[in-house]
Amino acid sequence: MPEEMRVETMELCVTACEKYATNNENAAKMIKESMDKKFGSSWHVVIGEGFGFEVTHEVKNLLYMFFGGSVAVCVWKCS
């Protein structure tokens, strides 16, 4: 991701994961809706522990990060 988008997305992920600490589904929904509104549609979000992934995504539109040590967040755009 471009630097500015990456920083904003990371901040959004942290905020959502803190707000919905016990509900990953609501956190993912918050992130997806915010990303769709700010950067255009077709964003996808997966939050959880112990998962692998293989996704098709648009160039420079993928973020994979860990929150709180064991919770992973994967955000990508695919139109």
C-alpha positions, 0 to 999 in steps of 0.5 A: 500500500502507499504509505499514507493509505497504509498508515490510515488503514493500520490506525483504522484496524487498531481502532476497530480491534480495540472497539470490538475486542470480543467481536472480530466480525463487527471489527471487520465490518467497521474496517470494510465499510470505512475502507469502501467509503474512503478508498472506493468499493470492493475491500475485504477484511479477515480478522482472527487467529491461526489462519492462512490465506491466498488472495487475488488483490489489486497491486498495492492494495493489501495489508497484513498485520498483527494486533495484540500479538496473536490476532491477525488482520488482512485487508485487501481490495479486489474488484 
